[in-house]
Amino acid sequence: MYKSRLQELSYKRSWNLPEYMATKQGTDHSPHFQATVTINDLLFTTPHHCRSSKGAQNDETVGAEKMIKKCR
């Protein structure tokens, strides 16, 4: 849901589609993930670690969407 909203926002502004990357840290039994999303050459990174890759990407997508909407 969050990714599709960010994709729609990028499309409306004629920007490139968002690109996501998640990095895994920690051990296999206790991993932590941090995500980045790049939109129109702007890089957003999760401020904290999440327990899943999907959670990290969702957190960053919400943060990026808020920042982009403020910069109208």
Biopython code that builds the backbone (N, CA, C, O; Angstrom):
import numpy as np
from Bio.PDB.StructureBuilder import StructureBuilder

atoms = [
    (1, "MET", "N", (0.806, -1.187, 0.000)),
    (1, "MET", "CA", (0.000, 0.000, 0.000)),
    (1, "MET", "C", (0.858, 1.263, 0.000)),
    (1, "MET", "O", (0.601, 2.186, -0.774)),
    (2, "TYR", "N", (1.871, 1.311, 0.861)),
    (2, "TYR", "CA", (2.696, 2.504, 0.954)),
    (2, "TYR", "C", (3.522, 2.712, -0.321)),
    (2, "TYR", "O", (3.653, 3.831, -0.818)),
    (3, "LYS", "N", (4.068, 1.622, -0.830)),
    (3, "LYS", "CA", (4.880, 1.742, -2.036)),
    (3, "LYS", "C", (4.052, 2.222, -3.222)),
    (3, "LYS", "O", (4.529, 3.028, -4.021)),
    (4, "SER", "N", (2.829, 1.744, -3.344)),
    (4, "SER", "CA", (1.999, 2.151, -4.478)),
    (4, "SER", "C", (1.641, 3.634, -4.376)),
    (4, "SER", "O", (1.576, 4.318, -5.397)),
    (5, "ARG", "N", (1.410, 4.140, -3.167)),
    (5, "ARG", "CA", (1.117, 5.577, -3.015)),
    (5, "ARG", "C", (2.315, 6.425, -3.410)),
    (5, "ARG", "O", (2.153, 7.469, -4.042)),
    (6, "LEU", "N", (3.513, 5.991, -3.047)),
    (6, "LEU", "CA", (4.716, 6.724, -3.413)),
    (6, "LEU", "C", (4.951, 6.653, -4.917)),
    (6, "LEU", "O", (5.388, 7.627, -5.531)),
    (7, "GLN", "N", (4.663, 5.511, -5.500)),
    (7, "GLN", "CA", (4.796, 5.359, -6.948)),
    (7, "GLN", "C", (3.807, 6.288, -7.680)),
    (7, "GLN", "O", (4.167, 6.913, -8.677)),
    (8, "GLU", "N", (2.583, 6.375, -7.192)),
    (8, "GLU", "CA", (1.587, 7.263, -7.793)),
    (8, "GLU", "C", (2.008, 8.725, -7.674)),
    (8, "GLU", "O", (1.837, 9.499, -8.616)),
    (9, "LEU", "N", (2.554, 9.103, -6.529)),
    (9, "LEU", "CA", (3.021, 10.466, -6.326)),
    (9, "LEU", "C", (4.163, 10.791, -7.297)),
    (9, "LEU", "O", (4.206, 11.880, -7.869)),
    (10, "SER", "N", (5.073, 9.851, -7.474)),
    (10, "SER", "CA", (6.178, 10.042, -8.419)),
    (10, "SER", "C", (5.664, 10.175, -9.850)),
    (10, "SER", "O", (6.156, 10.998, -10.622)),
    (11, "TYR", "N", (4.689, 9.374, -10.188)),
    (11, "TYR", "CA", (4.108, 9.419, -11.532)),
    (11, "TYR", "C", (3.433, 10.772, -11.784)),
    (11, "TYR", "O", (3.584, 11.355, -12.858)),
    (12, "LYS", "N", (2.695, 11.263, -10.799)),
    (12, "LYS", "CA", (1.999, 12.552, -10.942)),
    (12, "LYS", "C", (2.986, 13.702, -11.154)),
    (12, "LYS", "O", (2.673, 14.683, -11.827)),
    (13, "ARG", "N", (4.162, 13.571, -10.581)),
    (13, "ARG", "CA", (5.173, 14.628, -10.707)),
    (13, "ARG", "C", (6.139, 14.369, -11.866)),
    (13, "ARG", "O", (7.121, 15.092, -12.035)),
    (14, "SER", "N", (5.860, 13.348, -12.651)),
    (14, "SER", "CA", (6.701, 12.973, -13.803)),
    (14, "SER", "C", (8.139, 12.669, -13.390)),
    (14, "SER", "O", (9.085, 13.018, -14.096)),
    (15, "TRP", "N", (8.290, 12.021, -12.247)),
    (15, "TRP", "CA", (9.594, 11.618, -11.738)),
    (15, "TRP", "C", (9.850, 10.159, -12.097)),
    (15, "TRP", "O", (8.936, 9.434, -12.490)),
    (16, "ASN", "N", (11.098, 9.743, -11.956)),
    (16, "ASN", "CA", (11.434, 8.327, -12.102)),
    (16, "ASN", "C", (10.767, 7.542, -10.981)),
    (16, "ASN", "O", (10.460, 8.089, -9.922)),
    (17, "LEU", "N", (10.548, 6.273, -11.221)),
    (17, "LEU", "CA", (9.948, 5.423, -10.183)),
    (17, "LEU", "C", (10.900, 5.276, -9.000)),
    (17, "LEU", "O", (12.117, 5.299, -9.183)),
    (18, "PRO", "N", (10.369, 5.126, -7.807)),
    (18, "PRO", "CA", (11.216, 4.940, -6.625)),
    (18, "PRO", "C", (12.033, 3.652, -6.730)),
    (18, "PRO", "O", (11.563, 2.642, -7.253)),
    (19, "GLU", "N", (13.261, 3.710, -6.222)),
    (19, "GLU", "CA", (14.135, 2.533, -6.163)),
    (19, "GLU", "C", (14.416, 2.239, -4.695)),
    (19, "GLU", "O", (14.804, 3.127, -3.935)),
    (20, "TYR", "N", (14.219, 0.997, -4.311)),
    (20, "TYR", "CA", (14.354, 0.581, -2.913)),
    (20, "TYR", "C", (15.573, -0.303, -2.715)),
    (20, "TYR", "O", (15.939, -1.082, -3.595)),
    (21, "MET", "N", (16.203, -0.173, -1.539)),
    (21, "MET", "CA", (17.293, -1.064, -1.177)),
    (21, "MET", "C", (17.230, -1.282, 0.328)),
    (21, "MET", "O", (17.123, -0.322, 1.091)),
    (22, "ALA", "N", (17.294, -2.516, 0.751)),
    (22, "ALA", "CA", (17.305, -2.850, 2.180)),
    (22, "ALA", "C", (18.618, -3.553, 2.508)),
    (22, "ALA", "O", (19.080, -4.413, 1.758)),
    (23, "THR", "N", (19.207, -3.180, 3.628)),
    (23, "THR", "CA", (20.431, -3.827, 4.071)),
    (23, "THR", "C", (20.161, -4.562, 5.376)),
    (23, "THR", "O", (19.452, -4.070, 6.254)),
    (24, "LYS", "N", (20.738, -5.741, 5.478)),
    (24, "LYS", "CA", (20.557, -6.591, 6.660)),
    (24, "LYS", "C", (21.771, -6.463, 7.558)),
    (24, "LYS", "O", (22.912, -6.517, 7.099)),
    (25, "GLN", "N", (21.511, -6.294, 8.831)),
    (25, "GLN", "CA", (22.571, -6.255, 9.826)),
    (25, "GLN", "C", (22.202, -7.198, 10.955)),
    (25, "GLN", "O", (21.036, -7.560, 11.112)),
    (26, "GLY", "N", (23.167, -7.587, 11.723)),
    (26, "GLY", "CA", (22.903, -8.488, 12.844)),
    (26, "GLY", "C", (23.083, -9.942, 12.438)),
    (26, "GLY", "O", (23.514, -10.247, 11.326)),
    (27, "THR", "N", (22.750, -10.815, 13.348)),
    (27, "THR", "CA", (22.916, -12.241, 13.119)),
    (27, "THR", "C", (21.679, -12.818, 12.429)),
    (27, "THR", "O", (20.641, -12.160, 12.352)),
    (28, "ASP", "N", (21.794, -14.030, 11.936)),
    (28, "ASP", "CA", (20.675, -14.670, 11.240)),
    (28, "ASP", "C", (19.465, -14.871, 12.157)),
    (28, "ASP", "O", (18.325, -14.782, 11.701)),
    (29, "HIS", "N", (19.700, -15.135, 13.421)),
    (29, "HIS", "CA", (18.577, -15.366, 14.340)),
    (29, "HIS", "C", (18.017, -14.063, 14.918)),
    (29, "HIS", "O", (16.975, -14.076, 15.572)),
    (30, "SER", "N", (18.693, -12.950, 14.683)),
    (30, "SER", "CA", (18.212, -11.652, 15.178)),
    (30, "SER", "C", (18.588, -10.537, 14.192)),
    (30, "SER", "O", (19.354, -9.634, 14.530)),
    (31, "PRO", "N", (18.039, -10.611, 12.967)),
    (31, "PRO", "CA", (18.414, -9.611, 11.962)),
    (31, "PRO", "C", (17.714, -8.276, 12.182)),
    (31, "PRO", "O", (16.634, -8.209, 12.770)),
    (32, "HIS", "N", (18.336, -7.245, 11.709)),
    (32, "HIS", "CA", (17.764, -5.901, 11.698)),
    (32, "HIS", "C", (17.978, -5.337, 10.302)),
    (32, "HIS", "O", (19.015, -5.572, 9.683)),
    (33, "PHE", "N", (17.008, -4.603, 9.815)),
    (33, "PHE", "CA", (17.070, -4.082, 8.458)),
    (33, "PHE", "C", (16.959, -2.575, 8.461)),
    (33, "PHE", "O", (16.269, -1.979, 9.289)),
    (34, "GLN", "N", (17.652, -1.978, 7.521)),
    (34, "GLN", "CA", (17.540, -0.547, 7.283)),
    (34, "GLN", "C", (17.311, -0.383, 5.783)),
    (34, "GLN", "O", (17.939, -1.071, 4.977)),
    (35, "ALA", "N", (16.415, 0.524, 5.410)),
    (35, "ALA", "CA", (16.059, 0.680, 4.005)),
    (35, "ALA", "C", (16.342, 2.091, 3.521)),
    (35, "ALA", "O", (16.324, 3.054, 4.287)),
    (36, "THR", "N", (16.604, 2.180, 2.223)),
    (36, "THR", "CA", (16.720, 3.470, 1.562)),
    (36, "THR", "C", (15.815, 3.448, 0.340)),
    (36, "THR", "O", (15.609, 2.407, -0.282)),
    (37, "VAL", "N", (15.286, 4.601, 0.014)),
    (37, "VAL", "CA", (14.502, 4.752, -1.207)),
    (37, "VAL", "C", (15.032, 5.996, -1.919)),
    (37, "VAL", "O", (15.243, 7.042, -1.305)),
    (38, "THR", "N", (15.237, 5.857, -3.212)),
    (38, "THR", "CA", (15.703, 6.970, -4.029)),
    (38, "THR", "C", (14.583, 7.369, -4.970)),
    (38, "THR", "O", (14.036, 6.542, -5.699)),
    (39, "ILE", "N", (14.250, 8.665, -4.940)),
    (39, "ILE", "CA", (13.200, 9.199, -5.798)),
    (39, "ILE", "C", (13.717, 10.482, -6.418)),
    (39, "ILE", "O", (14.064, 11.429, -5.713)),
    (40, "ASN", "N", (13.764, 10.507, -7.733)),
    (40, "ASN", "CA", (14.170, 11.723, -8.444)),
    (40, "ASN", "C", (15.490, 12.273, -7.883)),
    (40, "ASN", "O", (15.618, 13.474, -7.644)),
    (41, "ASP", "N", (16.451, 11.396, -7.680)),
    (41, "ASP", "CA", (17.787, 11.714, -7.155)),
    (41, "ASP", "C", (17.780, 12.180, -5.697)),
    (41, "ASP", "O", (18.783, 12.718, -5.227)),
    (42, "LEU", "N", (16.687, 11.990, -4.980)),
    (42, "LEU", "CA", (16.626, 12.280, -3.551)),
    (42, "LEU", "C", (16.710, 10.958, -2.799)),
    (42, "LEU", "O", (16.000, 10.009, -3.132)),
    (43, "LEU", "N", (17.564, 10.888, -1.800)),
    (43, "LEU", "CA", (17.777, 9.659, -1.040)),
    (43, "LEU", "C", (17.174, 9.801, 0.347)),
    (43, "LEU", "O", (17.458, 10.761, 1.062)),
    (44, "PHE", "N", (16.331, 8.831, 0.725)),
    (44, "PHE", "CA", (15.714, 8.792, 2.052)),
    (44, "PHE", "C", (16.125, 7.490, 2.714)),
    (44, "PHE", "O", (16.126, 6.436, 2.077)),
    (45, "THR", "N", (16.476, 7.560, 3.998)),
    (45, "THR", "CA", (16.918, 6.384, 4.752)),
    (45, "THR", "C", (16.108, 6.263, 6.028)),
    (45, "THR", "O", (15.772, 7.269, 6.654)),
    (46, "THR", "N", (15.791, 5.022, 6.421)),
    (46, "THR", "CA", (15.060, 4.819, 7.671)),
    (46, "THR", "C", (15.898, 5.335, 8.832)),
    (46, "THR", "O", (17.107, 5.102, 8.876)),
    (47, "PRO", "N", (15.268, 6.031, 9.770)),
    (47, "PRO", "CA", (16.020, 6.569, 10.905)),
    (47, "PRO", "C", (16.373, 5.507, 11.949)),
    (47, "PRO", "O", (17.221, 5.741, 12.810)),
    (48, "HIS", "N", (15.727, 4.342, 11.876)),
    (48, "HIS", "CA", (15.973, 3.282, 12.852)),
    (48, "HIS", "C", (15.925, 1.928, 12.142)),
    (48, "HIS", "O", (15.538, 1.835, 10.977)),
    (49, "HIS", "N", (16.318, 0.899, 12.856)),
    (49, "HIS", "CA", (16.330, -0.454, 12.296)),
    (49, "HIS", "C", (14.989, -1.132, 12.546)),
    (49, "HIS", "O", (14.331, -0.883, 13.557)),
    (50, "CYS", "N", (14.597, -1.988, 11.614)),
    (50, "CYS", "CA", (13.347, -2.746, 11.727)),
    (50, "CYS", "C", (13.662, -4.236, 11.752)),
    (50, "CYS", "O", (14.760, -4.657, 11.387)),
    (51, "ARG", "N", (12.697, -5.019, 12.181)),
    (51, "ARG", "CA", (12.891, -6.463, 12.278)),
    (51, "ARG", "C", (12.717, -7.188, 10.943)),
    (51, "ARG", "O", (13.113, -8.346, 10.806)),
    (52, "SER", "N", (12.120, -6.502, 9.954)),
    (52, "SER", "CA", (11.951, -7.139, 8.646)),
    (52, "SER", "C", (12.292, -6.149, 7.540)),
    (52, "SER", "O", (12.217, -4.935, 7.725)),
    (53, "SER", "N", (12.664, -6.692, 6.394)),
    (53, "SER", "CA", (12.967, -5.861, 5.233)),
    (53, "SER", "C", (11.735, -5.084, 4.800)),
    (53, "SER", "O", (11.820, -3.897, 4.484)),
    (54, "LYS", "N", (10.600, -5.749, 4.786)),
    (54, "LYS", "CA", (9.352, -5.097, 4.388)),
    (54, "LYS", "C", (8.999, -3.964, 5.343)),
    (54, "LYS", "O", (8.581, -2.893, 4.902)),
    (55, "GLY", "N", (9.159, -4.182, 6.626)),
    (55, "GLY", "CA", (8.880, -3.139, 7.608)),
    (55, "GLY", "C", (9.776, -1.923, 7.415)),
    (55, "GLY", "O", (9.317, -0.786, 7.513)),
    (56, "ALA", "N", (11.056, -2.165, 7.142)),
    (56, "ALA", "CA", (11.989, -1.063, 6.914)),
    (56, "ALA", "C", (11.605, -0.276, 5.664)),
    (56, "ALA", "O", (11.640, 0.954, 5.667)),
    (57, "GLN", "N", (11.237, -0.987, 4.594)),
    (57, "GLN", "CA", (10.842, -0.308, 3.360)),
    (57, "GLN", "C", (9.546, 0.476, 3.559)),
    (57, "GLN", "O", (9.412, 1.586, 3.044)),
    (58, "ASN", "N", (8.601, -0.083, 4.291)),
    (58, "ASN", "CA", (7.349, 0.633, 4.551)),
    (58, "ASN", "C", (7.597, 1.889, 5.387)),
    (58, "ASN", "O", (7.038, 2.947, 5.097)),
    (59, "ASP", "N", (8.435, 1.775, 6.426)),
    (59, "ASP", "CA", (8.742, 2.941, 7.256)),
    (59, "ASP", "C", (9.371, 4.045, 6.419)),
    (59, "ASP", "O", (9.011, 5.214, 6.559)),
    (60, "GLU", "N", (10.297, 3.687, 5.561)),
    (60, "GLU", "CA", (10.964, 4.698, 4.754)),
    (60, "GLU", "C", (10.042, 5.284, 3.701)),
    (60, "GLU", "O", (10.128, 6.473, 3.391)),
    (61, "THR", "N", (9.171, 4.470, 3.155)),
    (61, "THR", "CA", (8.225, 4.974, 2.158)),
    (61, "THR", "C", (7.308, 6.019, 2.769)),
    (61, "THR", "O", (7.033, 7.046, 2.149)),
    (62, "VAL", "N", (6.838, 5.763, 3.976)),
    (62, "VAL", "CA", (5.964, 6.729, 4.663)),
    (62, "VAL", "C", (6.732, 8.022, 4.926)),
    (62, "VAL", "O", (6.205, 9.113, 4.707)),
    (63, "GLY", "N", (7.967, 7.905, 5.391)),
    (63, "GLY", "CA", (8.785, 9.090, 5.652)),
    (63, "GLY", "C", (9.076, 9.889, 4.394)),
    (63, "GLY", "O", (9.010, 11.118, 4.407)),
    (64, "ALA", "N", (9.393, 9.205, 3.317)),
    (64, "ALA", "CA", (9.677, 9.887, 2.051)),
    (64, "ALA", "C", (8.439, 10.598, 1.535)),
    (64, "ALA", "O", (8.524, 11.730, 1.059)),
    (65, "GLU", "N", (7.289, 9.944, 1.625)),
    (65, "GLU", "CA", (6.050, 10.539, 1.142)),
    (65, "GLU", "C", (5.731, 11.832, 1.920)),
    (65, "GLU", "O", (5.326, 12.832, 1.327)),
    (66, "LYS", "N", (5.913, 11.803, 3.219)),
    (66, "LYS", "CA", (5.659, 12.990, 4.039)),
    (66, "LYS", "C", (6.581, 14.139, 3.639)),
    (66, "LYS", "O", (6.134, 15.279, 3.510)),
    (67, "MET", "N", (7.860, 13.845, 3.444)),
    (67, "MET", "CA", (8.811, 14.885, 3.074)),
    (67, "MET", "C", (8.504, 15.469, 1.702)),
    (67, "MET", "O", (8.594, 16.682, 1.510)),
    (68, "ILE", "N", (8.145, 14.625, 0.757)),
    (68, "ILE", "CA", (7.849, 15.094, -0.593)),
    (68, "ILE", "C", (6.608, 15.968, -0.589)),
    (68, "ILE", "O", (6.571, 16.990, -1.274)),
    (69, "LYS", "N", (5.604, 15.589, 0.161)),
    (69, "LYS", "CA", (4.362, 16.382, 0.209)),
    (69, "LYS", "C", (4.598, 17.743, 0.845)),
    (69, "LYS", "O", (3.933, 18.712, 0.479)),
    (70, "LYS", "N", (5.537, 17.839, 1.797)),
    (70, "LYS", "CA", (5.851, 19.120, 2.419)),
    (70, "LYS", "C", (6.541, 20.077, 1.436)),
    (70, "LYS", "O", (6.455, 21.296, 1.586)),
    (71, "CYS", "N", (7.218, 19.520, 0.442)),
    (71, "CYS", "CA", (8.014, 20.318, -0.500)),
    (71, "CYS", "C", (7.229, 20.697, -1.755)),
    (71, "CYS", "O", (7.839, 20.904, -2.805)),
    (72, "ARG", "N", (5.958, 20.791, -1.689)),
    (72, "ARG", "CA", (5.158, 21.111, -2.873)),
    (72, "ARG", "C", (5.511, 22.416, -3.442)),
    (72, "ARG", "O", (4.928, 22.832, -4.443)),
]
sb = StructureBuilder()
sb.init_structure("model")
sb.init_model(0)
sb.init_chain("A")
sb.init_seg("    ")
for serial, (resi, resn, name, xyz) in enumerate(atoms, 1):
    if name == "N":
        sb.init_residue(resn, " ", resi, " ")
    sb.init_atom(name, np.array(xyz, "f"), 0.0, 1.0, " ", f" {name:<3s}", serial, name[0])
structure = sb.get_structure()
